[in-house]
Amino acid sequence: MDLFRQAPPLPMRLLVPAMVMVPAFVVMAVWLGEGHEAQAFVTAFSIGLALRVGLRFEGLVRRLLASFSARQTLAMAVPLALGPLAALIWLDDPLWCQRLQSLYFVVVGSMFLSDVIGQRNDMAALFWPWGPDETLSAGIDAHDGAVSRVVSAAE
């Protein structure tokens, strides 16, 4: 347990969607009544996903603008951000919430794997939860005690 106590707390931007989604599900389930739990879950999940997209959209647009024109960025960012949300609302099935989440983790996992094979850490630096200014190596150096114990335990 000491290993986890030394790691810094997760930033609020990672926790806010869940903090909104859980109470939203309870409120929607009570409001919609018995027999509509699936609708309440899909609605709460959609609210959480919309909040997550909203919190990360500016960073996505900034990264895309660094490589593409404004028109190309718009053509990529809007469908990428709103496509999954629109699909969930249209399909209206809790099973698709799980499928979307699974697809997300398969895609992100394959990108991490591609980095490992290419001996890079681009994805790790991008998804480092303590902010874009802290690179992976800076984060590891700052929390060296916990990380070195994990690395030595893995070896």
C-alpha positions as a printed NumPy array, in Angstrom:
array([[  0.   ,   0.   ,   0.   ],
       [  2.886,   2.352,   0.615],
       [  3.63 ,   2.314,  -3.117],
       [  0.283,   3.946,  -3.915],
       [  0.543,   6.513,  -1.134],
       [  3.683,   8.   ,  -2.689],
       [  2.072,   8.593,  -6.074],
       [  0.425,  12.001,  -6.46 ],
       [ -3.372,  12.116,  -6.582],
       [ -5.006,  11.972,  -9.988],
       [ -5.98 ,  15.338, -11.477],
       [ -9.626,  16.357, -11.195],
       [-10.078,  16.429, -14.987],
       [ -9.808,  12.639, -14.936],
       [-12.271,  12.203, -12.076],
       [-14.959,  14.765, -12.975],
       [-16.767,  12.65 , -15.636],
       [-17.215,   9.773, -13.177],
       [-18.195,  12.163, -10.394],
       [-20.974,  13.47 , -12.654],
       [-21.953,  10.151, -14.253],
       [-22.603,   8.197, -11.046],
       [-25.037,  10.685,  -9.465],
       [-26.625,  11.299, -12.888],
       [-27.385,   7.591, -13.195],
       [-29.014,   7.502,  -9.768],
       [-31.084,  10.623, -10.469],
       [-32.123,   9.398, -13.931],
       [-33.029,   5.914, -12.627],
       [-35.288,   7.432,  -9.96 ],
       [-36.736,  10.023, -12.333],
       [-37.462,   7.606, -15.187],
       [-38.762,   4.935, -12.839],
       [-38.664,   1.165, -12.732],
       [-38.012,  -0.615, -16.001],
       [-36.01 ,   2.264, -17.497],
       [-32.639,   1.526, -15.884],
       [-30.999,   0.917, -19.267],
       [-32.142,   4.316, -20.545],
       [-30.886,   5.945, -17.336],
       [-27.492,   4.277, -17.723],
       [-27.084,   5.26 , -21.382],
       [-28.085,   8.838, -20.571],
       [-25.667,   9.067, -17.631],
       [-22.888,   7.447, -19.666],
       [-23.524,   9.904, -22.518],
       [-23.345,  12.819, -20.078],
       [-20.034,  11.509, -18.696],
       [-18.65 ,  10.975, -22.203],
       [-19.742,  14.453, -23.302],
       [-18.045,  15.946, -20.26 ],
       [-14.849,  13.992, -20.931],
       [-14.845,  15.086, -24.575],
       [-15.495,  18.672, -23.544],
       [-12.625,  18.687, -21.059],
       [-10.142,  17.269, -23.587],
       [-11.375,  18.923, -26.796],
       [ -9.179,  22.013, -26.602],
       [ -6.025,  19.904, -26.234],
       [ -7.085,  17.736, -29.165],
       [ -7.648,  20.782, -31.369],
       [ -4.306,  22.283, -30.33 ],
       [ -2.42 ,  19.098, -31.221],
       [ -4.21 ,  18.81 , -34.55 ],
       [ -3.625,  22.476, -35.426],
       [  0.097,  21.933, -34.942],
       [  0.064,  19.522, -37.893],
       [ -2.984,  20.414, -39.994],
       [ -4.857,  23.442, -41.319],
       [ -7.911,  24.818, -39.52 ],
       [-10.275,  23.244, -42.066],
       [ -8.599,  19.828, -41.787],
       [ -8.619,  20.105, -38.002],
       [-12.338,  20.858, -38.01 ],
       [-12.997,  17.956, -40.378],
       [-11.138,  15.567, -38.049],
       [-11.917,  16.909, -34.567],
       [-15.694,  17.236, -34.745],
       [-16.435,  13.696, -35.999],
       [-13.756,  12.244, -33.718],
       [-15.203,  13.972, -30.668],
       [-18.922,  13.835, -31.427],
       [-19.112,  10.615, -33.462],
       [-18.987,   8.182, -30.528],
       [-21.413,  10.328, -28.542],
       [-23.882,  10.505, -31.437],
       [-23.574,   6.75 , -31.999],
       [-24.327,   6.016, -28.321],
       [-27.353,   8.272, -28.332],
       [-28.632,   6.772, -31.596],
       [-28.062,   3.135, -30.543],
       [-29.5  ,   3.701, -27.043],
       [-28.223,   0.408, -25.598],
       [-26.   ,  -0.076, -22.505],
       [-24.149,  -2.871, -24.295],
       [-22.867,  -0.335, -26.82 ],
       [-21.484,   1.779, -23.97 ],
       [-19.265,  -1.176, -23.04 ],
       [-18.368,  -1.864, -26.667],
       [-17.338,   1.761, -27.208],
       [-15.215,   1.709, -24.067],
       [-13.606,  -1.582, -25.131],
       [-12.871,  -0.204, -28.599],
       [-11.241,   2.867, -27.044],
       [ -8.945,   0.731, -24.882],
       [ -8.047,  -1.577, -27.786],
       [ -7.09 ,   1.419, -29.954],
       [ -5.118,   3.166, -27.199],
       [ -3.448,  -0.122, -26.21 ],
       [ -2.391,  -0.773, -29.793],
       [ -0.929,   2.732, -29.976],
       [  1.052,   2.102, -26.773],
       [  2.219,  -1.231, -28.174],
       [  3.329,   0.49 , -31.363],
       [  5.397,   2.879, -29.223],
       [  6.982,   0.007, -27.315],
       [  7.896,  -1.809, -30.537],
       [  9.322,   1.427, -31.97 ],
       [ 11.183,   2.129, -28.683],
       [  9.429,   5.482, -28.201],
       [  7.377,   6.943, -25.373],
       [  5.154,   9.344, -27.335],
       [  1.853,   7.872, -26.138],
       [  3.025,   7.561, -22.549],
       [  4.061,  11.223, -22.554],
       [  0.737,  12.202, -24.147],
       [ -1.398,  10.273, -21.658],
       [  0.703,  11.076, -18.573],
       [ -2.1  ,  12.107, -16.165],
       [ -0.293,  14.879, -14.298],
       [ -0.303,  17.362, -17.158],
       [  1.195,  17.945, -20.574],
       [  4.082,  19.99 , -19.156],
       [  5.371,  17.031, -17.194],
       [  7.008,  14.563, -19.507],
       [  7.142,  10.902, -18.683],
       [ 10.744,  11.091, -17.533],
       [ 10.07 ,  14.167, -15.374],
       [  7.13 ,  12.385, -13.756],
       [  9.202,   9.295, -13.127],
       [ 12.045,  11.364, -11.666],
       [  9.618,  13.185,  -9.379],
       [  8.166,   9.938,  -8.073],
       [ 11.291,   7.832,  -8.357],
       [ 10.785,   5.934,  -5.12 ],
       [  7.448,   4.433,  -6.116],
       [  8.421,   3.841,  -9.749],
       [ 11.775,   2.224,  -8.937],
       [ 10.061,  -0.212,  -6.555],
       [  7.563,  -1.165,  -9.275],
       [ 10.34 ,  -1.615, -11.842],
       [ 12.481,  -3.667,  -9.456],
       [  9.476,  -5.811,  -8.481],
       [  8.74 ,  -6.461, -12.166],
       [ 12.315,  -7.585, -12.797]])
